[in-house]
Amino acid sequence: MKLTTQILHVYDPAMCCSTGICGPEVDTKLVQFAADLDWLKTQGVIVQRHNLAQNPAAFVENERVQTALMEKGEAALPVILLNGKVAATGRYPDRKELAGWFKLETTASAASAKSDCGCGGGKC
């Protein structure tokens, strides 16, 4: 039985860096989501994130994302695509939901708080 490649695309609202886990007031939900995406990668899932501020072309080029934005405006963000199909809009799924999408076993998720967002020593 051949395993198919699983791809998760995340279309984030405009943030100062690609993950949104930087700046003086870090949103703990974004920290947890970033940790959950890292976990998915270790499970073999391909994860691609697109930030509206840094990669607006990705939003324009995807018809499903365009439709979500036309219907709901910025409230549609983030748009989460699972293998090209809309899986969620307007919210970040938790690890349990992500695991269910990919039929993965999950353990308790512990966010590995990052002091740096990867965009220059925590200075975005």
A tleap script that builds the chain and sets N, CA, C and O, in Angstrom:
source leaprc.protein.ff14SB
mol = sequence {
  NMET LYS LEU THR THR GLN ILE LEU HIE VAL
  TYR ASP PRO ALA MET CYS CYS SER THR GLY
  ILE CYS GLY PRO GLU VAL ASP THR LYS LEU
  VAL GLN PHE ALA ALA ASP LEU ASP TRP LEU
  LYS THR GLN GLY VAL ILE VAL GLN ARG HIE
  ASN LEU ALA GLN ASN PRO ALA ALA PHE VAL
  GLU ASN GLU ARG VAL GLN THR ALA LEU MET
  GLU LYS GLY GLU ALA ALA LEU PRO VAL ILE
  LEU LEU ASN GLY LYS VAL ALA ALA THR GLY
  ARG TYR PRO ASP ARG LYS GLU LEU ALA GLY
  TRP PHE LYS LEU GLU THR THR ALA SER ALA
  ALA SER ALA LYS SER ASP CYS GLY CYS GLY
  GLY GLY LYS CCYS
}
set mol.1.N position { 0.834 -1.182 0.000 }
set mol.1.CA position { 0.000 0.000 0.000 }
set mol.1.C position { 0.876 1.242 0.000 }
set mol.1.O position { 1.725 1.399 0.877 }
set mol.2.N position { 0.684 2.111 -0.953 }
set mol.2.CA position { 1.498 3.312 -1.076 }
set mol.2.C position { 0.870 4.438 -0.269 }
set mol.2.O position { -0.327 4.706 -0.376 }
set mol.3.N position { 1.697 5.094 0.541 }
set mol.3.CA position { 1.222 6.236 1.311 }
set mol.3.C position { 1.199 7.468 0.426 }
set mol.3.O position { 2.125 7.706 -0.349 }
set mol.4.N position { 0.145 8.243 0.547 }
set mol.4.CA position { 0.078 9.474 -0.225 }
set mol.4.C position { 0.622 10.629 0.600 }
set mol.4.O position { 0.538 10.623 1.828 }
set mol.5.N position { 1.170 11.603 -0.076 }
set mol.5.CA position { 1.697 12.777 0.587 }
set mol.5.C position { 0.552 13.608 1.128 }
set mol.5.O position { -0.414 13.892 0.420 }
set mol.6.N position { 0.667 13.993 2.378 }
set mol.6.CA position { -0.325 14.827 3.031 }
set mol.6.C position { 0.229 16.245 3.110 }
set mol.6.O position { 1.362 16.446 3.547 }
set mol.7.N position { -0.566 17.227 2.689 }
set mol.7.CA position { -0.105 18.616 2.677 }
set mol.7.C position { -1.105 19.495 3.402 }
set mol.7.O position { -2.309 19.425 3.154 }
set mol.8.N position { -0.593 20.324 4.303 }
set mol.8.CA position { -1.398 21.298 5.013 }
set mol.8.C position { -0.892 22.688 4.657 }
set mol.8.O position { 0.276 23.009 4.874 }
set mol.9.N position { -1.784 23.508 4.107 }
set mol.9.CA position { -1.455 24.905 3.806 }
set mol.9.C position { -2.171 25.780 4.812 }
set mol.9.O position { -3.365 25.609 5.054 }
set mol.10.N position { -1.445 26.719 5.399 }
set mol.10.CA position { -2.019 27.659 6.347 }
set mol.10.C position { -1.877 29.051 5.753 }
set mol.10.O position { -0.767 29.500 5.470 }
set mol.11.N position { -3.002 29.733 5.563 }
set mol.11.CA position { -3.027 31.102 5.046 }
set mol.11.C position { -3.343 32.015 6.215 }
set mol.11.O position { -4.505 32.203 6.575 }
set mol.12.N position { -2.287 32.586 6.811 }
set mol.12.CA position { -2.392 33.404 8.011 }
set mol.12.C position { -2.763 34.845 7.681 }
set mol.12.O position { -2.493 35.326 6.580 }
set mol.13.N position { -3.386 35.532 8.641 }
set mol.13.CA position { -3.582 36.971 8.474 }
set mol.13.C position { -2.219 37.665 8.496 }
set mol.13.O position { -1.202 37.030 8.774 }
set mol.14.N position { -2.200 38.941 8.209 }
set mol.14.CA position { -0.952 39.697 8.222 }
set mol.14.C position { -0.362 39.696 9.624 }
set mol.14.O position { -1.016 40.093 10.588 }
set mol.15.N position { 0.889 39.241 9.724 }
set mol.15.CA position { 1.603 39.205 11.004 }
set mol.15.C position { 3.013 39.712 10.766 }
set mol.15.O position { 3.477 39.769 9.627 }
set mol.16.N position { 3.697 40.083 11.852 }
set mol.16.CA position { 5.029 40.676 11.714 }
set mol.16.C position { 6.068 39.691 11.197 }
set mol.16.O position { 7.064 40.091 10.594 }
set mol.17.N position { 5.838 38.404 11.433 }
set mol.17.CA position { 6.764 37.393 10.920 }
set mol.17.C position { 5.945 36.183 10.487 }
set mol.17.O position { 4.727 36.168 10.659 }
set mol.18.N position { 6.583 35.196 9.943 }
set mol.18.CA position { 5.859 34.084 9.325 }
set mol.18.C position { 5.002 33.275 10.297 }
set mol.18.O position { 4.033 32.643 9.877 }
set mol.19.N position { 5.340 33.281 11.582 }
set mol.19.CA position { 4.575 32.479 12.545 }
set mol.19.C position { 3.692 33.312 13.454 }
set mol.19.O position { 2.739 32.790 14.033 }
set mol.20.N position { 3.988 34.593 13.592 }
set mol.20.CA position { 3.221 35.446 14.490 }
set mol.20.C position { 3.610 35.296 15.940 }
set mol.20.O position { 2.957 35.863 16.817 }
set mol.21.N position { 4.669 34.538 16.214 }
set mol.21.CA position { 5.065 34.340 17.607 }
set mol.21.C position { 6.262 35.211 17.957 }
set mol.21.O position { 7.287 34.730 18.440 }
set mol.22.N position { 6.110 36.471 17.707 }
set mol.22.CA position { 7.164 37.414 18.038 }
set mol.22.C position { 6.512 38.715 18.511 }
set mol.22.O position { 5.288 38.848 18.499 }
set mol.23.N position { 7.316 39.636 18.911 }
set mol.23.CA position { 6.796 40.905 19.381 }
set mol.23.C position { 6.603 40.903 20.887 }
set mol.23.O position { 6.841 39.889 21.543 }
set mol.24.N position { 6.170 42.035 21.441 }
set mol.24.CA position { 6.068 42.165 22.898 }
set mol.24.C position { 4.925 41.364 23.527 }
set mol.24.O position { 5.038 40.959 24.684 }
set mol.25.N position { 3.852 41.130 22.817 }
set mol.25.CA position { 2.718 40.387 23.365 }
set mol.25.C position { 2.413 39.185 22.473 }
set mol.25.O position { 1.627 39.277 21.529 }
set mol.26.N position { 3.040 38.072 22.785 }
set mol.26.CA position { 2.903 36.858 21.987 }
set mol.26.C position { 1.578 36.169 22.332 }
set mol.26.O position { 1.254 35.974 23.504 }
set mol.27.N position { 0.825 35.807 21.300 }
set mol.27.CA position { -0.434 35.091 21.473 }
set mol.27.C position { -0.113 33.618 21.735 }
set mol.27.O position { 0.482 32.953 20.888 }
set mol.28.N position { -0.502 33.114 22.896 }
set mol.28.CA position { -0.180 31.734 23.256 }
set mol.28.C position { -0.822 30.729 22.298 }
set mol.28.O position { -0.291 29.636 22.102 }
set mol.29.N position { -1.955 31.091 21.703 }
set mol.29.CA position { -2.580 30.188 20.728 }
set mol.29.C position { -1.680 30.004 19.512 }
set mol.29.O position { -1.590 28.906 18.964 }
set mol.30.N position { -1.009 31.084 19.087 }
set mol.30.CA position { -0.092 30.979 17.950 }
set mol.30.C position { 1.147 30.172 18.304 }
set mol.30.O position { 1.669 29.435 17.467 }
set mol.31.N position { 1.622 30.307 19.541 }
set mol.31.CA position { 2.774 29.518 19.987 }
set mol.31.C position { 2.408 28.038 19.942 }
set mol.31.O position { 3.177 27.217 19.443 }
set mol.32.N position { 1.226 27.702 20.466 }
set mol.32.CA position { 0.788 26.308 20.477 }
set mol.32.C position { 0.598 25.784 19.055 }
set mol.32.O position { 0.986 24.657 18.750 }
set mol.33.N position { 0.000 26.603 18.185 }
set mol.33.CA position { -0.232 26.174 16.809 }
set mol.33.C position { 1.096 25.928 16.097 }
set mol.33.O position { 1.230 24.953 15.357 }
set mol.34.N position { 2.075 26.800 16.312 }
set mol.34.CA position { 3.395 26.608 15.707 }
set mol.34.C position { 4.014 25.293 16.191 }
set mol.34.O position { 4.615 24.562 15.403 }
set mol.35.N position { 3.867 24.993 17.479 }
set mol.35.CA position { 4.381 23.725 18.010 }
set mol.35.C position { 3.635 22.546 17.395 }
set mol.35.O position { 4.238 21.518 17.088 }
set mol.36.N position { 2.330 22.696 17.217 }
set mol.36.CA position { 1.545 21.616 16.615 }
set mol.36.C position { 1.944 21.390 15.160 }
set mol.36.O position { 1.984 20.249 14.699 }
set mol.37.N position { 2.236 22.458 14.442 }
set mol.37.CA position { 2.690 22.300 13.051 }
set mol.37.C position { 4.050 21.614 12.998 }
set mol.37.O position { 4.299 20.777 12.130 }
set mol.38.N position { 4.934 21.975 13.937 }
set mol.38.CA position { 6.231 21.301 13.999 }
set mol.38.C position { 6.036 19.806 14.259 }
set mol.38.O position { 6.716 18.970 13.663 }
set mol.39.N position { 5.101 19.480 15.153 }
set mol.39.CA position { 4.788 18.075 15.433 }
set mol.39.C position { 4.288 17.368 14.170 }
set mol.39.O position { 4.702 16.247 13.874 }
set mol.40.N position { 3.388 18.037 13.424 }
set mol.40.CA position { 2.886 17.434 12.179 }
set mol.40.C position { 4.027 17.114 11.224 }
set mol.40.O position { 4.034 16.067 10.578 }
set mol.41.N position { 4.989 18.025 11.141 }
set mol.41.CA position { 6.138 17.802 10.253 }
set mol.41.C position { 6.901 16.547 10.657 }
set mol.41.O position { 7.369 15.798 9.800 }
set mol.42.N position { 7.025 16.318 11.965 }
set mol.42.CA position { 7.730 15.119 12.415 }
set mol.42.C position { 6.949 13.851 12.083 }
set mol.42.O position { 7.513 12.757 12.079 }
set mol.43.N position { 5.660 13.995 11.805 }
set mol.43.CA position { 4.804 12.869 11.434 }
set mol.43.C position { 4.758 12.657 9.916 }
set mol.43.O position { 4.036 11.788 9.427 }
set mol.44.N position { 5.533 13.453 9.178 }
set mol.44.CA position { 5.603 13.287 7.730 }
set mol.44.C position { 4.659 14.161 6.921 }
set mol.44.O position { 4.575 14.016 5.702 }
set mol.45.N position { 3.953 15.060 7.577 }
set mol.45.CA position { 3.045 15.961 6.870 }
set mol.45.C position { 3.840 17.153 6.346 }
set mol.45.O position { 4.674 17.713 7.059 }
set mol.46.N position { 3.582 17.533 5.112 }
set mol.46.CA position { 4.200 18.722 4.544 }
set mol.46.C position { 3.344 19.912 4.961 }
set mol.46.O position { 2.142 19.946 4.699 }
set mol.47.N position { 3.974 20.883 5.612 }
set mol.47.CA position { 3.267 22.070 6.092 }
set mol.47.C position { 3.838 23.296 5.397 }
set mol.47.O position { 5.049 23.517 5.388 }
set mol.48.N position { 2.949 24.086 4.817 }
set mol.48.CA position { 3.354 25.334 4.181 }
set mol.48.C position { 2.499 26.463 4.731 }
set mol.48.O position { 1.270 26.390 4.712 }
set mol.49.N position { 3.163 27.520 5.227 }
set mol.49.CA position { 2.447 28.679 5.767 }
set mol.49.C position { 2.640 29.864 4.848 }
set mol.49.O position { 3.714 30.077 4.285 }
set mol.50.N position { 1.571 30.629 4.710 }
set mol.50.CA position { 1.586 31.825 3.879 }
set mol.50.C position { 1.049 32.980 4.721 }
set mol.50.O position { -0.060 32.909 5.250 }
set mol.51.N position { 1.833 34.026 4.837 }
set mol.51.CA position { 1.470 35.196 5.634 }
set mol.51.C position { 1.013 36.293 4.684 }
set mol.51.O position { 1.722 36.628 3.736 }
set mol.52.N position { -0.153 36.848 4.929 }
set mol.52.CA position { -0.716 37.873 4.036 }
set mol.52.C position { 0.225 39.051 3.865 }
set mol.52.O position { 0.313 39.605 2.769 }
set mol.53.N position { 0.933 39.452 4.917 }
set mol.53.CA position { 1.842 40.598 4.830 }
set mol.53.C position { 3.102 40.274 4.033 }
set mol.53.O position { 3.653 41.149 3.366 }
set mol.54.N position { 3.558 39.032 4.095 }
set mol.54.CA position { 4.811 38.664 3.464 }
set mol.54.C position { 4.656 37.950 2.126 }
set mol.54.O position { 5.593 37.926 1.327 }
set mol.55.N position { 3.484 37.369 1.872 }
set mol.55.CA position { 3.290 36.607 0.640 }
set mol.55.C position { 1.861 36.765 0.120 }
set mol.55.O position { 1.130 35.780 0.022 }
set mol.56.N position { 1.455 37.990 -0.214 }
set mol.56.CA position { 0.077 38.202 -0.670 }
set mol.56.C position { -0.254 37.460 -1.965 }
set mol.56.O position { -1.414 37.127 -2.206 }
set mol.57.N position { 0.740 37.202 -2.790 }
set mol.57.CA position { 0.502 36.511 -4.059 }
set mol.57.C position { -0.092 35.120 -3.829 }
set mol.57.O position { -0.920 34.664 -4.617 }
set mol.58.N position { 0.325 34.447 -2.759 }
set mol.58.CA position { -0.199 33.106 -2.472 }
set mol.58.C position { -1.709 33.153 -2.246 }
set mol.58.O position { -2.415 32.206 -2.595 }
set mol.59.N position { -2.206 34.235 -1.670 }
set mol.59.CA position { -3.635 34.384 -1.399 }
set mol.59.C position { -4.405 34.629 -2.692 }
set mol.59.O position { -5.517 34.133 -2.872 }
set mol.60.N position { -3.802 35.393 -3.577 }
set mol.60.CA position { -4.434 35.715 -4.859 }
set mol.60.C position { -4.447 34.500 -5.780 }
set mol.60.O position { -5.392 34.309 -6.546 }
set mol.61.N position { -3.409 33.685 -5.706 }
set mol.61.CA position { -3.256 32.555 -6.616 }
set mol.61.C position { -4.131 31.356 -6.257 }
set mol.61.O position { -4.315 30.464 -7.085 }
set mol.62.N position { -4.671 31.317 -5.040 }
set mol.62.CA position { -5.464 30.163 -4.624 }
set mol.62.C position { -6.950 30.510 -4.660 }
set mol.62.O position { -7.411 31.375 -3.915 }
set mol.63.N position { -7.687 29.838 -5.520 }
set mol.63.CA position { -9.106 30.126 -5.717 }
set mol.63.C position { -9.932 29.899 -4.448 }
set mol.63.O position { -10.849 30.669 -4.162 }
set mol.64.N position { -9.621 28.866 -3.698 }
set mol.64.CA position { -10.389 28.578 -2.476 }
set mol.64.C position { -10.173 29.664 -1.420 }
set mol.64.O position { -11.105 30.047 -0.712 }
set mol.65.N position { -8.950 30.150 -1.322 }
set mol.65.CA position { -8.650 31.219 -0.373 }
set mol.65.C position { -9.331 32.509 -0.828 }
set mol.65.O position { -9.900 33.236 -0.013 }
set mol.66.N position { -9.274 32.787 -2.114 }
set mol.66.CA position { -9.956 33.969 -2.666 }
set mol.66.C position { -11.443 33.929 -2.343 }
set mol.66.O position { -12.013 34.931 -1.912 }
set mol.67.N position { -12.070 32.784 -2.548 }
set mol.67.CA position { -13.503 32.640 -2.288 }
set mol.67.C position { -13.813 32.884 -0.809 }
set mol.67.O position { -14.762 33.597 -0.485 }
set mol.68.N position { -13.025 32.300 0.080 }
set mol.68.CA position { -13.238 32.491 1.515 }
set mol.68.C position { -13.121 33.964 1.890 }
set mol.68.O position { -13.906 34.470 2.692 }
set mol.69.N position { -12.144 34.648 1.311 }
set mol.69.CA position { -11.954 36.067 1.605 }
set mol.69.C position { -13.093 36.913 1.044 }
set mol.69.O position { -13.516 37.881 1.676 }
set mol.70.N position { -13.587 36.557 -0.126 }
set mol.70.CA position { -14.707 37.312 -0.707 }
set mol.70.C position { -15.976 37.107 0.117 }
set mol.70.O position { -16.766 38.038 0.276 }
set mol.71.N position { -16.177 35.908 0.639 }
set mol.71.CA position { -17.386 35.602 1.400 }
set mol.71.C position { -17.351 36.158 2.827 }
set mol.71.O position { -18.362 36.652 3.326 }
set mol.72.N position { -16.190 36.079 3.480 }
set mol.72.CA position { -16.104 36.438 4.895 }
set mol.72.C position { -15.165 37.596 5.205 }
set mol.72.O position { -15.090 38.048 6.347 }
set mol.73.N position { -14.447 38.078 4.192 }
set mol.73.CA position { -13.453 39.120 4.451 }
set mol.73.C position { -12.311 38.570 5.289 }
set mol.73.O position { -12.035 37.371 5.272 }
set mol.74.N position { -11.648 39.462 6.026 }
set mol.74.CA position { -10.503 39.039 6.833 }
set mol.74.C position { -10.887 38.082 7.956 }
set mol.74.O position { -10.021 37.401 8.505 }
set mol.75.N position { -12.164 38.020 8.304 }
set mol.75.CA position { -12.623 37.082 9.336 }
set mol.75.C position { -12.404 35.635 8.905 }
set mol.75.O position { -12.417 34.737 9.746 }
set mol.76.N position { -12.204 35.394 7.608 }
set mol.76.CA position { -11.947 34.045 7.108 }
set mol.76.C position { -10.554 33.556 7.490 }
set mol.76.O position { -10.301 32.352 7.485 }
set mol.77.N position { -9.653 34.470 7.820 }
set mol.77.CA position { -8.273 34.093 8.133 }
set mol.77.C position { -8.142 33.665 9.584 }
set mol.77.O position { -8.747 34.264 10.474 }
set mol.78.N position { -7.362 32.642 9.815 }
set mol.78.CA position { -6.608 31.878 8.845 }
set mol.78.C position { -7.508 30.921 8.054 }
set mol.78.O position { -8.543 30.461 8.537 }
set mol.79.N position { -7.075 30.645 6.832 }
set mol.79.CA position { -7.715 29.616 6.019 }
set mol.79.C position { -6.759 28.425 6.038 }
set mol.79.O position { -5.576 28.559 5.723 }
set mol.80.N position { -7.282 27.272 6.408 }
set mol.80.CA position { -6.470 26.058 6.488 }
set mol.80.C position { -6.935 25.108 5.397 }
set mol.80.O position { -8.103 24.722 5.359 }
set mol.81.N position { -6.014 24.729 4.505 }
set mol.81.CA position { -6.323 23.787 3.433 }
set mol.81.C position { -5.649 22.457 3.723 }
set mol.81.O position { -4.458 22.398 4.028 }
set mol.82.N position { -6.426 21.403 3.624 }
set mol.82.CA position { -5.921 20.047 3.789 }
set mol.82.C position { -5.964 19.381 2.428 }
set mol.82.O position { -7.039 19.127 1.885 }
set mol.83.N position { -4.796 19.100 1.881 }
set mol.83.CA position { -4.696 18.508 0.546 }
set mol.83.C position { -5.527 19.288 -0.475 }
set mol.83.O position { -6.197 18.705 -1.327 }
set mol.84.N position { -5.471 20.615 -0.371 }
set mol.84.CA position { -6.128 21.485 -1.348 }
set mol.84.C position { -7.573 21.827 -1.062 }
set mol.84.O position { -8.170 22.628 -1.780 }
set mol.85.N position { -8.154 21.232 -0.018 }
set mol.85.CA position { -9.555 21.494 0.313 }
set mol.85.C position { -9.646 22.262 1.626 }
set mol.85.O position { -8.851 22.028 2.537 }
set mol.86.N position { -10.608 23.176 1.732 }
set mol.86.CA position { -10.765 23.978 2.938 }
set mol.86.C position { -11.148 23.076 4.103 }
set mol.86.O position { -12.159 22.376 4.056 }
set mol.87.N position { -10.325 23.103 5.153 }
set mol.87.CA position { -10.582 22.316 6.357 }
set mol.87.C position { -11.092 23.200 7.493 }
set mol.87.O position { -11.865 22.746 8.336 }
set mol.88.N position { -10.659 24.460 7.515 }
set mol.88.CA position { -11.096 25.383 8.566 }
set mol.88.C position { -10.866 26.813 8.105 }
set mol.88.O position { -9.946 27.092 7.336 }
set mol.89.N position { -11.712 27.713 8.587 }
set mol.89.CA position { -11.526 29.137 8.338 }
set mol.89.C position { -11.792 29.899 9.621 }
set mol.89.O position { -12.622 29.500 10.438 }
set mol.90.N position { -11.078 31.000 9.784 }
set mol.90.CA position { -11.325 31.897 10.903 }
set mol.90.C position { -10.830 31.432 12.258 }
set mol.90.O position { -11.113 32.071 13.271 }
set mol.91.N position { -10.090 30.321 12.294 }
set mol.91.CA position { -9.587 29.801 13.573 }
set mol.91.C position { -8.419 28.851 13.315 }
set mol.91.O position { -8.242 28.322 12.218 }
set mol.92.N position { -7.633 28.658 14.371 }
set mol.92.CA position { -6.545 27.696 14.313 }
set mol.92.C position { -6.996 26.407 14.990 }
set mol.92.O position { -7.423 26.441 16.144 }
set mol.93.N position { -6.911 25.282 14.306 }
set mol.93.CA position { -7.289 24.010 14.920 }
set mol.93.C position { -6.258 23.608 15.979 }
set mol.93.O position { -5.092 23.992 15.896 }
set mol.94.N position { -6.698 22.836 16.967 }
set mol.94.CA position { -5.763 22.346 17.982 }
set mol.94.C position { -5.121 21.041 17.495 }
set mol.94.O position { -5.479 20.507 16.446 }
set mol.95.N position { -4.181 20.552 18.274 }
set mol.95.CA position { -3.430 19.353 17.866 }
set mol.95.C position { -4.349 18.143 17.698 }
set mol.95.O position { -4.163 17.346 16.778 }
set mol.96.N position { -5.326 18.004 18.571 }
set mol.96.CA position { -6.234 16.854 18.484 }
set mol.96.C position { -6.977 16.874 17.148 }
set mol.96.O position { -7.121 15.838 16.499 }
set mol.97.N position { -7.446 18.051 16.742 }
set mol.97.CA position { -8.163 18.153 15.466 }
set mol.97.C position { -7.219 17.887 14.293 }
set mol.97.O position { -7.574 17.172 13.356 }
set mol.98.N position { -6.025 18.460 14.347 }
set mol.98.CA position { -5.035 18.226 13.287 }
set mol.98.C position { -4.723 16.729 13.174 }
set mol.98.O position { -4.666 16.180 12.073 }
set mol.99.N position { -4.525 16.086 14.307 }
set mol.99.CA position { -4.218 14.650 14.308 }
set mol.99.C position { -5.355 13.861 13.678 }
set mol.99.O position { -5.121 12.914 12.927 }
set mol.100.N position { -6.588 14.252 13.987 }
set mol.100.CA position { -7.745 13.571 13.410 }
set mol.100.C position { -7.796 13.696 11.898 }
set mol.100.O position { -8.137 12.742 11.199 }
set mol.101.N position { -7.458 14.874 11.397 }
set mol.101.CA position { -7.465 15.082 9.940 }
set mol.101.C position { -6.524 14.112 9.236 }
set mol.101.O position { -6.819 13.624 8.145 }
set mol.102.N position { -5.385 13.838 9.874 }
set mol.102.CA position { -4.362 13.003 9.257 }
set mol.102.C position { -4.353 11.585 9.811 }
set mol.102.O position { -3.467 10.794 9.489 }
set mol.103.N position { -5.350 11.260 10.654 }
set mol.103.CA position { -5.447 9.931 11.259 }
set mol.103.C position { -4.156 9.556 11.991 }
set mol.103.O position { -3.602 8.473 11.802 }
set mol.104.N position { -3.698 10.487 12.831 }
set mol.104.CA position { -2.480 10.297 13.603 }
set mol.104.C position { -2.810 10.144 15.083 }
set mol.104.O position { -3.801 10.688 15.568 }
set mol.105.N position { -1.975 9.402 15.788 }
set mol.105.CA position { -2.083 9.300 17.238 }
set mol.105.C position { -1.417 10.543 17.813 }
set mol.105.O position { -0.383 10.991 17.317 }
set mol.106.N position { -2.011 11.088 18.849 }
set mol.106.CA position { -1.413 12.266 19.461 }
set mol.106.C position { -1.237 12.049 20.953 }
set mol.106.O position { -2.009 11.342 21.601 }
set mol.107.N position { -0.207 12.674 21.470 }
set mol.107.CA position { 0.014 12.688 22.908 }
set mol.107.C position { -0.269 14.098 23.382 }
set mol.107.O position { -0.518 14.988 22.569 }
set mol.108.N position { -0.235 14.307 24.655 }
set mol.108.CA position { -0.473 15.648 25.192 }
set mol.108.C position { 0.475 16.628 24.518 }
set mol.108.O position { 1.677 16.384 24.416 }
set mol.109.N position { -0.079 17.724 24.067 }
set mol.109.CA position { 0.740 18.704 23.373 }
set mol.109.C position { 1.286 19.717 24.363 }
set mol.109.O position { 0.545 20.373 25.095 }
set mol.110.N position { 2.582 19.819 24.360 }
set mol.110.CA position { 3.232 20.819 25.202 }
set mol.110.C position { 3.896 21.820 24.290 }
set mol.110.O position { 4.790 21.473 23.518 }
set mol.111.N position { 3.466 23.045 24.376 }
set mol.111.CA position { 4.038 24.091 23.530 }
set mol.111.C position { 5.471 24.339 23.950 }
set mol.111.O position { 5.772 24.532 25.128 }
set mol.112.N position { 6.334 24.329 22.972 }
set mol.112.CA position { 7.717 24.686 23.250 }
set mol.112.C position { 7.835 26.176 22.975 }
set mol.112.O position { 8.076 26.590 21.841 }
set mol.113.N position { 7.666 26.962 23.998 }
set mol.113.CA position { 7.664 28.416 23.853 }
set mol.113.C position { 8.968 28.863 23.232 }
set mol.113.O position { 10.052 28.475 23.668 }
set mol.114.N position { 8.846 29.667 22.230 }
set mol.114.CA position { 10.008 30.155 21.525 }
set mol.114.C position { 10.208 31.629 21.856 }
set mol.114.O position { 9.265 32.419 21.807 }
set mol.115.N position { 11.425 31.985 22.187 }
set mol.115.CA position { 11.691 33.375 22.495 }
set mol.115.C position { 12.029 34.141 21.229 }
set mol.115.O position { 12.145 35.366 21.246 }
set mol.116.N position { 12.182 33.432 20.156 }
set mol.116.CA position { 12.566 34.060 18.907 }
set mol.116.C position { 11.720 33.523 17.781 }
set mol.116.O position { 11.544 32.310 17.669 }
set mol.117.N position { 11.188 34.399 16.938 }
set mol.117.CA position { 10.309 33.982 15.858 }
set mol.117.C position { 11.086 33.626 14.601 }
set mol.117.O position { 10.499 33.196 13.608 }
set mol.118.N position { 12.382 33.798 14.635 }
set mol.118.CA position { 13.178 33.442 13.466 }
set mol.118.C position { 13.329 34.590 12.477 }
set mol.118.O position { 13.821 34.393 11.365 }
set mol.119.N position { 12.913 35.773 12.872 }
set mol.119.CA position { 13.019 36.895 11.931 }
set mol.119.C position { 13.937 37.979 12.478 }
set mol.119.O position { 13.689 39.168 12.278 }
set mol.120.N position { 14.984 37.574 13.159 }
set mol.120.CA position { 15.964 38.555 13.566 }
set mol.120.C position { 16.079 38.759 15.071 }
set mol.120.O position { 15.909 39.880 15.551 }
set mol.121.N position { 16.361 37.713 15.817 }
set mol.121.CA position { 16.586 37.846 17.237 }
set mol.121.C position { 15.372 38.304 18.024 }
set mol.121.O position { 15.515 38.949 19.063 }
set mol.122.N position { 14.183 37.984 17.545 }
set mol.122.CA position { 12.969 38.364 18.260 }
set mol.122.C position { 12.557 39.789 18.005 }
set mol.122.O position { 11.613 40.283 18.621 }
set mol.123.N position { 13.249 40.457 17.108 }
set mol.123.CA position { 12.925 41.855 16.800 }
set mol.123.C position { 12.299 41.936 15.434 }
set mol.123.O position { 13.000 41.990 14.424 }
set mol.124.N position { 10.997 41.944 15.395 }
set mol.124.CA position { 10.281 41.942 14.131 }
set mol.124.C position { 9.945 43.352 13.699 }
set mol.124.O position { 9.337 43.546 12.646 }
savepdb mol mol.pdb
quit
